[in-house]
Amino acid sequence: MQDILADLLITGGTVINETGRFVADVAVKDGLIVFVGHPDFAPRARRSMEAAGKFVIPGAIDVHTHIREPGMTQKEDWTTGTRAAAAGGVTTVFDMPNTDPPVWSLDALAIKQEAAARQAHVNYGLYGLLDERTLDILPQLAEAGIIGTKLFYGNTTGNLPAPNDGAVLEGFEILAELGLRCSIHAENSPMLFWRENRMKAAGRDDAWAHLAARADIVALESLNRSITLSEWTGARIHIVHESCMRSLPIIRDAKARGVPMTVETGPQYFLLAAEDLTGDKARIARLNPPIRERAQQEPILAALLDRTIDMLGTDHAPHAMAEKQHASFWDNACGFPGVETSMRLMLTLVHQGRMSMEQYVRMACAAPAKAFGLYPRKGVIQPGADADIAVVDPAKEGVIRGAELHSLRSRFTPFEGMETVGLPVATIVRGRVVMEGGTVLDAPGWGRMERPEMPKPAPRNLATTTRAILRPDAQSW
């Protein structure tokens, strides 16, 4: 190995994968990890990075971000969003399709691909939209390289209407044969709008009204519907931003039956409580689904640790500050930045003994890579994997400040003033250092579009699919 001239050698750190940890040097060449082992056998390198006393982990993969470009760059763009990711130890982001235009055509996908390719500092995956307009082009979107699709059962920025259940069934039938995973915002729109409108008419205008409009039943109904359609068709699904403890038995039961599903949650759902959100903090923390009651925090965190919930996402959803300062609570935009602060928050839980680093690496790195067809190319520190790496100082103390965030148009956070222990001090994307010592280095266009390599699909009930029964020669069944 010593005859190879590596591009970068990370020395003396503790390598941590989901399966364990060990002290080793890590060498990188041509964007790949080429050596993990004892320093006596490490190759020479053009550059060395000292990591004694630090952790060397796979870069985090955030499967749920809203970069906002094209069409909403007053909130975020690919430069600010991916610089924020780099600052937070995140080496791959998946961007949701509710931009302007939404990703409901090949042309719309191409617009987003161009913007990302020109600006992205980290790797990225792009979702296509699943709704009534995209059924005929799902195979073409898959061929063009989308990371998966997104189904909005609940309302979202961009006000995309929830599709008809018949269209969702047909979409799942198509996705089951393609093998792509569908991420689902599982809230029942008719229920939540009915309740919201009733409260507005009654004069309710407060954070608890927003929570009441989206009570647990709104999520439970949509979750059950999603599971039923997945189990019938064989479509792979991913439930995003799970916030409800009453969902957990349903998820466990579905997984035990073999439903091809994964689930994510975000730090906000086990670190924030509705009881603590008042005034400006309540407006900043408004998001969908809402922050729930304190009693729901520990069950959600426990489910993340016991793998009922598979992975950690952020629902990074920046807005211009003015969009969070309306007098009426209902008029304030939903969502806030998260991609830069997530790792710091989770490292603090590690410091507190509430989880291990191995557990964090599983939920933030390995599980996302496995669910979306990127493993073992990503999500693990081993020879042959992409050199997407975060170097972490587990003892570095700090305080989260919105004014310091790299989402320059959205410099606010509901975690304002929270003390943290543990910090990513270097982020490496395909072998290139894009953040070091807290400073994000200029690397526009370095990020690469990631395409899934999913296991062979296993569609079900093929004889009853919408398109099968439309054939002129279809037989009754």
C-alpha positions as CSV (number, residue, x, y, z in Angstrom):
1,M,0.0,0.0,0.0
2,Q,2.8,2.4,0.8
3,D,3.7,2.7,-2.9
4,I,0.3,4.3,-3.7
5,L,0.3,8.1,-3.5
6,A,-3.0,9.0,-1.9
7,D,-4.6,12.4,-2.2
8,L,-5.5,12.6,1.5
9,L,-4.5,10.6,4.6
10,I,-6.6,11.0,7.8
11,T,-4.3,9.9,10.7
12,G,-4.9,8.7,14.2
13,G,-8.7,9.0,14.3
14,T,-11.3,6.5,15.6
15,V,-13.2,5.1,12.7
16,I,-16.8,4.4,13.6
17,N,-19.2,2.4,11.5
18,E,-22.6,1.1,12.6
19,T,-20.9,-2.2,13.5
20,G,-18.2,-0.9,15.7
21,R,-15.1,1.3,16.1
22,F,-11.3,1.1,15.9
23,V,-8.4,3.4,15.6
24,A,-7.0,3.5,12.1
25,D,-5.6,5.8,9.3
26,V,-7.9,6.4,6.3
27,A,-6.5,7.1,2.9
28,V,-8.4,8.6,0.0
29,K,-7.5,8.6,-3.7
30,D,-9.6,9.7,-6.7
31,G,-12.7,10.2,-4.7
32,L,-12.6,6.7,-3.0
33,I,-11.5,5.3,0.2
34,V,-8.5,3.1,-0.7
35,F,-7.1,2.2,2.8
36,V,-8.4,1.8,6.3
37,G,-5.9,0.3,8.7
38,H,-2.7,0.5,10.9
39,P,-0.5,3.5,10.2
40,D,2.5,1.3,9.6
41,F,0.8,0.2,6.4
42,A,-0.7,3.4,5.3
43,P,0.2,4.9,1.9
44,R,2.0,8.2,1.4
45,A,-0.3,11.1,0.7
46,R,-0.1,14.5,-0.8
47,R,-1.9,15.9,2.3
48,S,-2.4,14.6,5.8
49,M,-5.2,15.5,8.3
50,E,-4.5,14.8,11.9
51,A,-7.6,13.2,13.7
52,A,-6.2,12.0,17.0
53,G,-8.9,12.2,19.6
54,K,-11.6,12.6,17.0
55,F,-14.1,10.3,15.3
56,V,-14.0,9.5,11.6
57,I,-17.5,8.6,10.4
58,P,-19.3,8.3,7.1
59,G,-20.8,11.6,6.0
60,A,-24.4,12.0,7.0
61,I,-27.1,11.4,4.3
62,D,-30.1,13.7,4.8
63,V,-33.0,12.1,2.8
64,H,-35.4,15.0,3.4
65,T,-34.4,18.5,2.5
66,H,-36.0,21.4,0.7
67,I,-33.3,23.4,-1.1
68,R,-36.0,25.6,-2.7
69,E,-34.4,26.1,-6.1
70,P,-35.8,26.6,-8.7
71,G,-38.5,29.2,-8.0
72,M,-38.2,30.0,-4.3
73,T,-34.6,31.3,-4.0
74,Q,-35.8,34.0,-1.5
75,K,-35.8,31.0,0.9
76,E,-32.7,29.0,-0.1
77,D,-30.7,28.0,-3.2
78,W,-28.3,25.2,-4.0
79,T,-25.3,27.2,-2.9
80,T,-26.6,28.2,0.5
81,G,-28.3,24.9,1.1
82,T,-25.3,22.7,0.3
83,R,-22.9,25.0,2.1
84,A,-25.1,24.5,5.2
85,A,-25.0,20.7,4.6
86,A,-21.2,20.8,4.4
87,A,-21.0,22.9,7.6
88,G,-23.1,20.2,9.3
89,G,-21.1,17.1,8.3
90,V,-23.7,16.1,5.7
91,T,-22.2,14.9,2.4
92,T,-25.4,13.9,0.6
93,V,-28.8,15.6,0.5
94,F,-32.0,14.5,-1.1
95,D,-34.1,17.4,-2.4
96,M,-37.9,17.3,-2.4
97,P,-39.9,18.0,-5.6
98,N,-42.2,20.8,-4.4
99,T,-40.2,23.6,-6.0
100,D,-41.4,25.9,-8.7
101,P,-41.9,24.2,-11.1
102,P,-42.5,21.0,-9.2
103,V,-40.6,18.0,-10.5
104,W,-43.6,16.6,-12.5
105,S,-41.9,16.5,-15.9
106,L,-38.5,15.7,-17.4
107,D,-38.1,19.4,-18.3
108,A,-38.7,20.4,-14.6
109,L,-36.2,17.8,-13.5
110,A,-33.6,19.1,-16.0
111,I,-34.0,22.6,-14.6
112,K,-33.2,21.4,-11.1
113,Q,-30.4,19.2,-12.3
114,E,-28.7,22.1,-14.0
115,A,-29.0,24.4,-10.9
116,A,-27.7,21.7,-8.6
117,A,-24.8,20.6,-10.9
118,R,-23.6,24.2,-11.1
119,Q,-23.7,25.0,-7.4
120,A,-23.8,22.0,-5.1
121,H,-21.0,21.7,-2.6
122,V,-22.2,18.2,-1.6
123,N,-23.7,15.2,-3.4
124,Y,-27.5,15.2,-4.0
125,G,-30.4,13.1,-5.0
126,L,-33.5,14.5,-6.6
127,Y,-37.1,13.3,-6.0
128,G,-39.8,13.2,-8.6
129,L,-43.4,14.1,-7.7
130,L,-46.0,11.3,-7.5
131,D,-49.4,12.7,-8.4
132,E,-52.1,12.4,-11.1
133,R,-49.9,14.2,-13.7
134,T,-46.8,12.1,-13.4
135,L,-48.1,8.5,-13.8
136,D,-47.3,8.3,-17.5
137,I,-43.7,9.6,-17.1
138,L,-42.6,7.7,-13.9
139,P,-40.5,5.3,-16.0
140,Q,-38.8,8.2,-17.8
141,L,-38.1,10.0,-14.5
142,A,-36.6,6.8,-13.1
143,E,-34.4,6.5,-16.2
144,A,-33.3,10.1,-15.8
145,G,-32.0,9.2,-12.3
146,I,-34.4,10.4,-9.6
147,I,-33.6,9.0,-6.2
148,G,-37.3,8.2,-5.6
149,T,-40.6,9.8,-5.6
150,K,-42.5,12.0,-3.1
151,L,-46.2,11.7,-2.4
152,F,-47.8,14.6,-0.6
153,Y,-50.9,13.4,1.2
154,G,-50.7,16.5,3.4
155,N,-50.5,20.1,2.2
156,T,-47.0,21.5,1.6
157,T,-45.2,24.6,0.5
158,G,-46.3,25.1,-3.1
159,N,-49.8,24.0,-2.3
160,L,-49.7,20.9,-4.3
161,P,-53.1,19.1,-3.9
162,A,-53.2,15.6,-2.6
163,P,-53.8,13.2,-5.4
164,N,-56.8,10.9,-5.7
165,D,-56.4,7.6,-4.0
166,G,-57.0,5.8,-7.3
167,A,-54.1,7.7,-8.9
168,V,-51.9,6.8,-5.8
169,L,-52.8,3.1,-6.3
170,E,-51.8,3.2,-9.9
171,G,-48.6,5.1,-9.1
172,F,-47.7,2.5,-6.5
173,E,-48.4,-0.3,-9.0
174,I,-45.9,1.4,-11.4
175,L,-43.3,2.1,-8.7
176,A,-43.5,-1.5,-7.5
177,E,-42.3,-2.7,-10.9
178,L,-39.6,0.1,-11.1
179,G,-38.3,-0.7,-7.6
180,L,-38.0,3.0,-6.6
181,R,-39.0,4.0,-3.0
182,C,-41.8,6.5,-2.5
183,S,-41.4,9.0,0.4
184,I,-44.8,9.9,1.8
185,H,-46.0,13.0,3.8
186,A,-48.6,11.0,5.6
187,E,-51.3,13.4,6.8
188,N,-55.0,13.3,5.7
189,S,-55.6,16.6,3.9
190,P,-59.4,16.7,4.0
191,M,-59.3,16.0,7.8
192,L,-56.7,18.7,8.6
193,F,-58.3,21.3,6.4
194,W,-61.7,20.7,7.8
195,R,-60.4,21.1,11.4
196,E,-58.3,24.1,10.5
197,N,-61.2,25.9,8.8
198,R,-63.5,25.1,11.7
199,M,-61.0,26.6,14.2
200,K,-60.4,29.7,12.1
201,A,-64.1,30.3,12.0
202,A,-64.2,30.0,15.8
203,G,-61.4,32.6,16.2
204,R,-58.6,30.2,17.1
205,D,-55.3,31.7,16.1
206,D,-52.5,30.0,18.1
207,A,-49.9,27.3,18.0
208,W,-52.1,24.8,19.8
209,A,-54.8,25.3,17.1
210,H,-52.2,24.2,14.5
211,L,-51.5,21.1,16.5
212,A,-55.2,20.4,17.0
213,A,-55.8,20.6,13.3
214,R,-53.2,17.9,12.8
215,A,-54.0,15.7,15.7
216,D,-52.7,12.2,15.8
217,I,-55.7,10.8,13.9
218,V,-54.7,12.8,10.9
219,A,-51.4,11.0,10.7
220,L,-52.7,7.6,11.7
221,E,-55.3,7.5,9.0
222,S,-52.8,8.4,6.3
223,L,-50.2,6.0,7.6
224,N,-52.6,3.1,7.5
225,R,-53.7,3.9,4.0
226,S,-50.1,4.1,2.8
227,I,-49.3,0.8,4.4
228,T,-52.3,-0.9,2.8
229,L,-51.4,0.3,-0.7
230,S,-47.8,-0.7,-0.3
231,E,-48.7,-4.2,1.0
232,W,-51.1,-4.7,-1.9
233,T,-48.8,-3.5,-4.7
234,G,-45.3,-4.3,-3.3
235,A,-44.3,-0.7,-3.7
236,R,-41.4,0.4,-1.4
237,I,-42.4,3.3,0.8
238,H,-40.7,5.6,3.2
239,I,-42.8,7.5,5.8
240,V,-41.2,10.9,6.4
241,H,-41.0,13.0,9.5
242,E,-42.8,10.5,11.8
243,S,-43.9,12.4,14.9
244,C,-46.6,10.4,16.5
245,M,-46.1,7.7,19.2
246,R,-49.5,6.1,18.3
247,S,-48.0,5.3,14.9
248,L,-45.3,3.0,16.4
249,P,-47.4,-0.1,16.9
250,I,-48.8,0.2,13.4
251,I,-45.3,0.5,12.0
252,R,-44.0,-2.5,14.0
253,D,-46.9,-4.6,12.9
254,A,-46.5,-3.7,9.2
255,K,-42.8,-4.4,9.2
256,A,-43.5,-7.8,10.9
257,R,-45.8,-8.7,8.0
258,G,-43.1,-7.8,5.5
259,V,-44.4,-4.5,4.2
260,P,-41.5,-2.9,2.3
261,M,-41.4,0.3,4.3
262,T,-38.8,2.5,6.0
263,V,-39.5,5.4,8.4
264,E,-37.7,8.6,9.4
265,T,-38.0,11.2,12.1
266,G,-36.2,14.4,12.9
267,P,-34.5,15.8,16.0
268,Q,-37.3,18.3,16.4
269,Y,-39.8,15.6,17.3
270,F,-37.8,14.3,20.3
271,L,-36.0,17.5,21.4
272,L,-38.8,20.0,21.2
273,A,-42.3,20.0,22.9
274,A,-45.4,21.9,22.1
275,E,-45.7,23.0,25.7
276,D,-42.5,25.0,25.3
277,L,-43.4,26.8,22.1
278,T,-44.8,30.3,22.7
279,G,-44.5,33.7,20.9
280,D,-41.7,34.0,18.3
281,K,-40.4,30.6,19.1
282,A,-43.8,29.1,18.2
283,R,-43.8,30.9,14.9
284,I,-40.3,29.8,14.1
285,A,-41.1,26.2,15.1
286,R,-44.3,25.9,13.0
287,L,-44.0,23.0,10.6
288,N,-46.0,20.0,9.3
289,P,-46.5,17.7,11.0
290,P,-46.4,19.9,14.1
291,I,-44.2,19.6,17.2
292,R,-46.3,17.4,19.5
293,E,-46.8,17.1,23.2
294,R,-43.9,16.4,25.5
295,A,-45.2,12.9,26.2
296,Q,-44.5,11.9,22.6
297,Q,-40.8,12.8,22.7
298,E,-39.3,9.7,24.5
299,P,-41.4,7.1,22.6
300,I,-40.2,8.6,19.3
301,L,-36.5,8.6,20.3
302,A,-36.8,5.1,21.7
303,A,-38.3,3.9,18.4
304,L,-35.4,5.5,16.5
305,L,-33.0,3.6,18.8
306,D,-34.8,0.2,18.5
307,R,-35.1,0.6,14.7
308,T,-38.8,0.8,14.5
309,I,-38.0,4.2,13.0
310,D,-35.1,3.5,10.6
311,M,-33.3,6.7,10.1
312,L,-32.8,10.4,10.9
313,G,-33.8,13.1,8.5
314,T,-34.3,16.8,9.1
315,D,-37.1,18.2,6.8
316,H,-34.7,21.1,6.2
317,A,-37.3,23.7,5.1
318,P,-35.9,27.3,5.1
319,H,-38.0,30.4,4.6
320,A,-37.2,34.1,4.5
321,M,-37.4,35.5,8.0
322,A,-40.3,37.8,7.0
323,E,-42.4,34.7,6.2
324,K,-42.2,33.7,9.9
325,Q,-43.2,37.1,11.3
326,H,-46.9,37.4,10.4
327,A,-49.4,38.5,13.1
328,S,-51.7,35.6,12.4
329,F,-50.2,32.3,13.4
330,W,-51.9,30.6,10.4
331,D,-50.1,32.9,8.0
332,N,-46.6,31.9,9.1
333,A,-44.7,29.6,6.8
334,C,-44.2,26.0,7.9
335,G,-40.6,24.7,8.4
336,F,-37.2,25.8,9.4
337,P,-33.5,25.0,8.6
338,G,-32.2,21.7,10.0
339,V,-29.4,20.3,7.8
340,E,-26.6,22.2,9.6
341,T,-27.7,21.6,13.2
342,S,-28.8,17.9,13.2
343,M,-25.4,16.3,13.7
344,R,-24.5,18.7,16.5
345,L,-27.8,17.9,18.3
346,M,-27.3,14.2,18.0
347,L,-23.6,14.3,19.1
348,T,-24.9,16.0,22.2
349,L,-27.2,13.1,22.9
350,V,-24.2,10.8,22.4
351,H,-22.3,12.9,25.0
352,Q,-25.2,12.6,27.4
353,G,-25.2,8.8,27.1
354,R,-28.6,8.6,25.4
355,M,-27.2,6.8,22.4
356,S,-23.9,5.5,21.0
357,M,-22.0,6.8,18.1
358,E,-22.6,3.5,16.4
359,Q,-26.3,4.1,16.7
360,Y,-26.0,7.6,15.3
361,V,-23.9,6.3,12.3
362,R,-26.6,3.7,11.6
363,M,-29.5,6.1,11.6
364,A,-27.8,9.0,9.9
365,C,-25.5,7.3,7.4
366,A,-25.9,3.5,6.9
367,A,-29.7,3.2,7.1
368,P,-30.4,6.0,4.5
369,A,-27.8,4.5,2.2
370,K,-29.3,1.1,2.4
371,A,-32.9,2.2,2.0
372,F,-32.2,4.3,-1.1
373,G,-29.8,2.0,-3.0
374,L,-26.5,3.8,-2.2
375,Y,-24.9,1.2,0.2
376,P,-22.1,0.1,0.4
377,R,-20.9,2.9,-1.9
378,K,-22.0,5.3,0.9
379,G,-22.8,5.0,4.6
380,V,-19.6,3.1,5.6
381,I,-15.9,3.8,6.1
382,Q,-14.2,0.9,4.2
383,P,-12.0,0.5,1.1
384,G,-14.0,0.9,-2.1
385,A,-16.6,3.2,-0.6
386,D,-17.0,6.8,-1.8
387,A,-14.8,9.2,0.3
388,D,-17.7,10.9,1.9
389,I,-16.4,11.5,5.4
390,A,-17.1,13.6,8.5
391,V,-14.4,14.1,11.1
392,V,-16.0,14.8,14.4
393,D,-14.6,16.4,17.6
394,P,-16.7,14.7,20.3
395,A,-15.6,17.2,23.0
396,K,-16.1,20.5,21.1
397,E,-18.6,22.7,23.0
398,G,-20.7,25.3,21.4
399,V,-24.1,27.1,21.3
400,I,-26.5,27.0,18.3
401,R,-27.0,30.5,16.9
402,G,-29.3,31.2,14.0
403,A,-27.2,34.2,13.0
404,E,-24.3,31.8,12.3
405,L,-26.2,29.4,10.0
406,H,-25.1,29.1,6.3
407,S,-28.7,29.1,5.1
408,L,-28.1,32.8,4.6
409,R,-31.7,33.7,3.8
410,S,-33.1,31.7,6.7
411,R,-30.9,32.4,9.7
412,F,-33.3,31.3,12.5
413,T,-33.7,28.0,14.4
414,P,-36.0,26.8,17.2
415,F,-32.8,25.4,18.8
416,E,-31.5,29.0,19.4
417,G,-29.3,29.1,22.4
418,M,-29.1,25.3,22.9
419,E,-25.7,24.2,24.2
420,T,-24.1,21.4,22.3
421,V,-21.1,19.0,22.8
422,G,-19.7,17.5,19.7
423,L,-19.1,19.1,16.4
424,P,-18.1,18.1,12.8
425,V,-14.8,19.8,12.2
426,A,-14.1,18.5,8.7
427,T,-16.4,17.4,5.8
428,I,-15.0,15.5,2.9
429,V,-17.0,14.9,-0.3
430,R,-15.7,12.4,-2.8
431,G,-12.2,13.0,-1.4
432,R,-12.3,16.8,-1.4
433,V,-12.3,18.8,1.8
434,V,-15.3,21.1,1.6
435,M,-15.4,22.2,5.3
436,E,-12.5,22.4,7.7
437,G,-12.4,24.0,11.2
438,G,-15.9,25.4,10.8
439,T,-15.1,27.2,7.6
440,V,-16.9,26.0,4.4
441,L,-14.5,26.0,1.5
442,D,-15.6,27.2,-1.9
443,A,-16.5,24.1,-4.0
444,P,-19.5,25.0,-6.3
445,G,-20.4,22.2,-8.6
446,W,-18.4,19.5,-6.8
447,G,-21.4,17.6,-5.7
448,R,-22.6,14.7,-7.8
449,M,-26.1,13.6,-8.5
450,E,-26.6,10.2,-6.9
451,R,-28.7,7.5,-8.6
452,P,-30.2,4.6,-6.7
453,E,-29.2,1.0,-7.2
454,M,-32.2,-0.7,-5.7
455,P,-32.6,-4.5,-5.1
456,K,-34.8,-6.3,-7.6
457,P,-38.4,-5.2,-7.3
458,A,-41.1,-7.6,-6.0
459,P,-44.5,-6.3,-7.3
460,R,-47.7,-8.0,-6.1
461,N,-51.2,-8.5,-7.5
462,L,-50.0,-7.9,-11.0
463,A,-53.2,-9.2,-12.6
464,T,-55.3,-6.6,-10.8
465,T,-53.2,-3.5,-11.6
466,T,-55.0,-0.6,-13.2
467,R,-53.0,-0.9,-16.4
468,A,-53.5,-4.7,-16.6
469,I,-57.3,-4.5,-16.5
470,L,-57.3,-1.7,-19.1
471,R,-55.9,-4.1,-21.7
472,P,-58.4,-5.1,-24.4
473,D,-57.6,-8.8,-23.7
474,A,-58.0,-8.5,-19.9
475,Q,-59.9,-11.4,-18.4
476,S,-62.3,-11.0,-15.5
477,W,-60.9,-12.0,-12.1
